Amino acid sequence: MILKIDEVIKRFNGTLALDSFNLEVAQGEVVGLLGPNGAGKTTCIRSVIGLIPVDEGSITVFGLKQNGKDRTIKRRIGYVTQELTVYEEMTAKENMAFFGRLYGLDKATLAANIAETAKLIGLETRLNEKVKRYSGGMKRRLNIGCSLLHNPELIIMDEATASIDPQTEAKIQRSMQTVFSDKTALVVAHRLTSVLDADEILFYQDGEIIHRGTHHELMEVSAEYRKLVELQLLQTAVNDG
């Protein structure tokens, strides 16, 4: 078991963000956490990473209790944020080198990993350009790449394809399917397309999981899930039109 969240409760100023939350992610499994904005998804993953403490319950990552201080846990996770964390005045290669050094990669490993990761995210011919010249989708791809350079055992993606067009999102999803083929991942999203191929989808609302299963299973048992799917299909049709 790579990740285990056991009866976690988290409140902010008296407001319940996580309500006796439970989650397990096994090695090699891709789990999608799907729900509307404000449902508490980001609170969940920030607790997993150790950025915020929980009020009750426990979180175990790689068999180690998460207390927010263990650097061993942090070095084994690749965290892709919703916010862009790349530096626009630097080239893509300089950005990747910077983040790779933060994870302690030596010169030879860093060079090999930059080349491999750049190809994976489709930026191998644009590495020497400054990021400020990139499109929004290219910046998103670089943001993801910088979190994968150290070959993490657990990938956590928090709305990593937010605010990009459907075509670019689809391209990123295809790239991530290759990454996920031999990785463990927790993918947090409010759009179905980001988690459609997950081994398990947890449909999350008001601080708790209300349904869980594959996409096809949830379509059969959850009216709320079907409603979300229909709404997002309608939004996609409007955007394409």
The 8 nearest C-alpha neighbors of each residue, nearest first, counted from 0:
[[1, 25, 2, 26, 24, 3, 61, 23],
 [2, 0, 61, 25, 26, 60, 24, 3],
 [3, 1, 60, 24, 23, 0, 59, 61],
 [2, 4, 23, 59, 22, 58, 5, 60],
 [5, 3, 58, 22, 21, 57, 23, 59],
 [4, 6, 21, 57, 7, 56, 58, 3],
 [7, 5, 19, 56, 20, 21, 8, 4],
 [8, 6, 56, 20, 19, 55, 5, 57],
 [7, 9, 17, 55, 18, 19, 54, 53],
 [10, 8, 17, 54, 53, 16, 15, 7],
 [9, 11, 15, 14, 16, 13, 12, 8],
 [10, 12, 14, 13, 15, 16, 9, 17],
 [13, 11, 14, 10, 15, 9, 16, 54],
 [12, 14, 11, 10, 15, 16, 9, 54],
 [15, 13, 11, 10, 12, 16, 9, 17],
 [14, 16, 10, 17, 9, 13, 18, 11],
 [17, 15, 206, 39, 10, 9, 14, 18],
 [18, 16, 206, 9, 8, 15, 20, 19],
 [17, 19, 8, 206, 20, 207, 15, 16],
 [20, 18, 6, 7, 8, 17, 21, 207],
 [19, 21, 7, 6, 18, 17, 207, 8],
 [22, 20, 5, 4, 6, 19, 7, 23],
 [21, 23, 4, 3, 24, 20, 5, 2],
 [22, 24, 3, 2, 4, 25, 21, 0],
 [23, 25, 2, 1, 0, 28, 3, 26],
 [26, 24, 0, 1, 28, 27, 23, 2],
 [25, 27, 28, 1, 183, 0, 24, 182],
 [28, 26, 183, 182, 181, 25, 29, 184],
 [27, 29, 183, 25, 26, 30, 24, 198],
 [30, 28, 184, 197, 198, 183, 185, 31],
 [31, 29, 185, 199, 197, 200, 198, 186],
 [32, 30, 200, 186, 194, 197, 185, 187],
 [33, 31, 187, 201, 200, 186, 188, 202],
 [34, 32, 202, 188, 189, 203, 201, 31],
 [33, 35, 203, 189, 202, 204, 38, 36],
 [36, 34, 189, 38, 37, 204, 33, 203],
 [37, 35, 38, 189, 34, 39, 40, 188],
 [36, 38, 39, 35, 40, 205, 34, 41],
 [37, 39, 205, 204, 36, 35, 206, 40],
 [40, 38, 42, 16, 206, 37, 41, 43],
 [41, 39, 43, 42, 38, 187, 44, 32],
 [40, 42, 43, 44, 39, 45, 157, 187],
 [43, 41, 39, 45, 40, 44, 46, 16],
 [44, 42, 40, 41, 46, 45, 39, 47],
 [43, 45, 47, 46, 41, 42, 48, 40],
 [46, 44, 48, 50, 42, 47, 43, 51],
 [45, 47, 49, 51, 44, 43, 48, 50],
 [48, 46, 44, 45, 49, 43, 58, 65],
 [49, 47, 45, 46, 50, 44, 73, 67],
 [50, 48, 67, 46, 47, 51, 45, 65],
 [49, 51, 45, 48, 46, 67, 52, 47],
 [50, 52, 46, 49, 45, 53, 67, 42],
 [53, 51, 46, 49, 54, 50, 66, 67],
 [52, 54, 9, 55, 8, 46, 51, 7],
 [55, 53, 9, 8, 52, 56, 10, 7],
 [56, 54, 8, 7, 53, 57, 9, 6],
 [55, 57, 7, 6, 5, 8, 54, 53],
 [56, 58, 5, 7, 4, 59, 55, 6],
 [59, 57, 4, 65, 3, 64, 5, 47],
 [58, 60, 64, 3, 63, 65, 62, 2],
 [59, 61, 2, 63, 62, 1, 64, 65],
 [62, 60, 1, 63, 2, 59, 0, 72],
 [61, 63, 60, 59, 64, 1, 0, 2],
 [64, 62, 60, 59, 61, 65, 72, 58],
 [63, 65, 59, 58, 66, 60, 62, 57],
 [64, 66, 58, 59, 67, 49, 63, 60],
 [65, 67, 68, 49, 64, 69, 52, 58],
 [68, 66, 49, 65, 69, 50, 48, 52],
 [69, 67, 66, 70, 49, 65, 72, 73],
 [68, 70, 71, 72, 67, 66, 73, 65],
 [71, 69, 73, 72, 74, 68, 67, 75],
 [72, 70, 69, 74, 73, 75, 68, 76],
 [71, 73, 70, 75, 74, 69, 76, 60],
 [72, 74, 70, 76, 75, 71, 69, 48],
 [75, 73, 71, 72, 76, 70, 102, 151],
 [74, 76, 151, 72, 73, 152, 153, 71],
 [77, 75, 153, 151, 73, 74, 154, 152],
 [76, 78, 154, 146, 151, 147, 155, 153],
 [79, 77, 155, 146, 156, 154, 76, 80],
 [80, 78, 156, 143, 146, 157, 155, 159],
 [81, 79, 157, 82, 159, 78, 156, 83],
 [80, 82, 159, 158, 157, 83, 161, 79],
 [81, 83, 80, 84, 159, 79, 158, 161],
 [82, 84, 85, 142, 81, 80, 139, 138],
 [83, 85, 82, 142, 86, 80, 81, 145],
 [86, 84, 83, 142, 87, 94, 141, 138],
 [85, 87, 89, 88, 94, 84, 130, 90],
 [86, 88, 130, 131, 89, 85, 129, 90],
 [89, 87, 86, 129, 131, 130, 90, 85],
 [90, 88, 129, 87, 86, 93, 130, 94],
 [91, 89, 129, 128, 93, 92, 127, 130],
 [90, 92, 126, 94, 93, 130, 95, 127],
 [91, 93, 126, 95, 90, 94, 96, 127],
 [94, 92, 96, 90, 91, 95, 89, 97],
 [95, 93, 91, 97, 92, 96, 90, 89],
 [94, 96, 92, 145, 98, 97, 93, 99],
 [95, 97, 99, 93, 94, 98, 92, 100],
 [96, 98, 94, 100, 95, 99, 93, 101],
 [99, 97, 101, 95, 100, 96, 145, 94],
 [100, 98, 96, 102, 101, 97, 104, 95],
 [101, 99, 103, 102, 97, 104, 98, 96],
 [102, 100, 98, 99, 103, 97, 104, 96],
 [103, 101, 100, 99, 104, 149, 74, 98],
 [102, 104, 100, 101, 105, 99, 149, 98],
 [105, 103, 100, 109, 99, 102, 108, 106],
 [104, 106, 108, 107, 109, 103, 100, 99],
 [105, 107, 109, 108, 110, 104, 100, 111],
 [108, 106, 110, 109, 105, 111, 104, 112],
 [109, 107, 111, 105, 110, 106, 112, 104],
 [108, 110, 112, 106, 107, 111, 104, 105],
 [109, 111, 113, 107, 108, 112, 106, 114],
 [112, 110, 108, 114, 109, 113, 115, 107],
 [111, 113, 115, 109, 114, 110, 148, 116],
 [114, 112, 116, 110, 115, 111, 117, 109],
 [113, 115, 117, 111, 112, 116, 118, 110],
 [116, 114, 112, 118, 113, 117, 111, 119],
 [115, 117, 119, 113, 118, 114, 112, 144],
 [118, 116, 123, 122, 114, 120, 119, 115],
 [119, 117, 121, 123, 115, 116, 120, 122],
 [118, 120, 116, 117, 121, 115, 174, 122],
 [121, 119, 117, 118, 122, 140, 116, 174],
 [120, 122, 118, 119, 123, 117, 140, 124],
 [121, 123, 117, 125, 124, 120, 118, 126],
 [122, 124, 117, 118, 125, 126, 121, 114],
 [125, 123, 122, 126, 121, 127, 117, 118],
 [126, 124, 122, 123, 127, 128, 91, 121],
 [127, 125, 91, 92, 128, 123, 124, 122],
 [126, 128, 90, 125, 92, 91, 129, 124],
 [129, 127, 90, 125, 126, 130, 91, 132],
 [128, 130, 90, 89, 131, 132, 88, 91],
 [129, 131, 87, 133, 132, 90, 91, 89],
 [130, 132, 87, 129, 133, 88, 89, 134],
 [133, 131, 130, 129, 134, 128, 87, 88],
 [134, 132, 130, 131, 137, 138, 135, 129],
 [133, 135, 137, 136, 138, 132, 131, 130],
 [134, 136, 138, 137, 139, 133, 163, 162],
 [135, 137, 139, 138, 134, 167, 163, 140],
 [138, 136, 140, 134, 139, 135, 133, 141],
 [139, 137, 141, 135, 136, 140, 142, 133],
 [138, 140, 142, 136, 137, 141, 135, 143],
 [139, 141, 137, 143, 142, 138, 120, 144],
 [140, 142, 144, 138, 143, 139, 145, 137],
 [141, 143, 139, 140, 145, 144, 138, 85],
 [144, 142, 140, 141, 146, 145, 79, 139],
 [143, 145, 141, 147, 146, 142, 116, 140],
 [144, 146, 95, 142, 143, 147, 148, 98],
 [147, 145, 77, 144, 143, 148, 79, 78],
 [146, 148, 144, 150, 145, 149, 77, 151],
 [149, 147, 150, 145, 112, 146, 99, 144],
 [148, 150, 147, 151, 99, 102, 104, 146],
 [149, 151, 147, 148, 152, 77, 75, 112],
 [152, 150, 75, 76, 77, 153, 149, 147],
 [151, 153, 75, 76, 182, 183, 150, 154],
 [152, 154, 76, 183, 151, 184, 77, 155],
 [155, 153, 184, 77, 76, 78, 183, 185],
 [154, 156, 78, 185, 184, 186, 77, 79],
 [155, 157, 79, 186, 159, 187, 78, 158],
 [156, 158, 187, 80, 159, 81, 79, 186],
 [159, 157, 188, 81, 161, 160, 187, 156],
 [158, 160, 81, 157, 156, 161, 80, 79],
 [161, 159, 158, 168, 163, 162, 139, 81],
 [160, 162, 158, 159, 163, 81, 168, 139],
 [163, 161, 160, 164, 135, 136, 159, 158],
 [164, 162, 161, 136, 160, 168, 167, 165],
 [163, 165, 167, 166, 168, 162, 136, 169],
 [166, 164, 168, 167, 169, 163, 235, 239],
 [167, 165, 169, 168, 164, 170, 163, 171],
 [168, 166, 170, 169, 165, 164, 136, 171],
 [167, 169, 165, 171, 166, 170, 160, 172],
 [168, 170, 172, 166, 167, 171, 165, 173],
 [171, 169, 167, 173, 172, 168, 166, 174],
 [170, 172, 174, 168, 173, 169, 175, 167],
 [171, 173, 175, 169, 174, 170, 168, 176],
 [172, 174, 170, 176, 171, 175, 169, 177],
 [175, 173, 171, 172, 176, 177, 119, 120],
 [174, 176, 178, 172, 177, 173, 179, 171],
 [177, 175, 179, 173, 178, 174, 180, 172],
 [176, 178, 175, 180, 174, 179, 173, 181],
 [179, 177, 175, 176, 180, 182, 181, 174],
 [178, 180, 182, 176, 181, 177, 175, 183],
 [179, 181, 177, 178, 182, 176, 27, 175],
 [180, 182, 179, 27, 178, 183, 177, 28],
 [183, 181, 179, 27, 180, 184, 152, 178],
 [182, 184, 27, 153, 28, 26, 29, 154],
 [185, 183, 154, 29, 153, 155, 186, 30],
 [184, 186, 155, 30, 31, 29, 154, 156],
 [187, 185, 31, 156, 155, 32, 184, 30],
 [186, 188, 32, 157, 158, 156, 31, 33],
 [189, 187, 158, 33, 190, 32, 193, 186],
 [188, 190, 34, 35, 33, 36, 191, 187],
 [191, 189, 188, 192, 193, 231, 33, 194],
 [190, 192, 193, 194, 195, 189, 228, 33],
 [191, 193, 195, 194, 190, 169, 172, 196],
 [192, 194, 191, 195, 190, 188, 172, 186],
 [195, 193, 31, 197, 192, 196, 191, 186],
 [194, 196, 192, 197, 191, 193, 214, 200],
 [197, 195, 194, 198, 214, 193, 213, 192],
 [196, 198, 29, 199, 194, 30, 195, 31],
 [199, 197, 29, 30, 213, 28, 196, 200],
 [198, 200, 213, 30, 212, 197, 31, 201],
 [201, 199, 31, 212, 211, 213, 30, 32],
 [200, 202, 211, 32, 203, 33, 31, 210],
 [203, 201, 33, 210, 208, 34, 211, 209],
 [202, 204, 208, 34, 207, 33, 209, 201],
 [203, 205, 38, 206, 207, 34, 208, 209],
 [206, 204, 38, 207, 39, 203, 16, 17],
 [207, 205, 17, 16, 18, 39, 204, 38],
 [206, 208, 204, 203, 18, 205, 20, 209],
 [209, 207, 203, 202, 210, 201, 204, 206],
 [208, 210, 203, 202, 207, 204, 211, 201],
 [211, 209, 202, 208, 201, 221, 212, 217],
 [210, 212, 201, 200, 202, 217, 199, 209],
 [213, 211, 199, 200, 216, 217, 214, 201],
 [212, 214, 199, 216, 215, 200, 217, 198],
 [213, 215, 217, 216, 218, 195, 212, 200],
 [214, 216, 218, 213, 217, 219, 212, 220],
 [217, 215, 213, 219, 218, 214, 212, 220],
 [218, 216, 220, 214, 219, 221, 215, 212],
 [217, 219, 215, 216, 225, 220, 221, 214],
 [218, 220, 217, 216, 221, 215, 222, 225],
 [219, 221, 217, 218, 216, 222, 210, 224],
 [222, 220, 224, 223, 217, 218, 219, 225],
 [221, 223, 225, 224, 226, 220, 218, 219],
 [224, 222, 226, 221, 225, 227, 228, 202],
 [223, 225, 227, 221, 226, 222, 228, 218],
 [226, 224, 228, 222, 227, 223, 218, 229],
 [225, 227, 223, 229, 224, 228, 222, 230],
 [226, 228, 224, 230, 225, 229, 231, 223],
 [229, 227, 225, 231, 226, 230, 232, 224],
 [230, 228, 232, 226, 227, 231, 225, 233],
 [231, 229, 227, 233, 228, 232, 226, 234],
 [230, 232, 234, 228, 233, 229, 235, 227],
 [231, 233, 235, 229, 234, 230, 228, 236],
 [234, 232, 236, 230, 231, 235, 229, 237],
 [233, 235, 231, 237, 236, 232, 238, 230],
 [236, 234, 238, 232, 233, 237, 239, 231],
 [237, 235, 233, 239, 234, 238, 240, 232],
 [236, 238, 240, 234, 235, 239, 233, 232],
 [239, 237, 235, 240, 236, 234, 233, 165],
 [238, 240, 236, 237, 235, 234, 165, 164],
 [239, 237, 238, 236, 235, 234, 233, 232]]
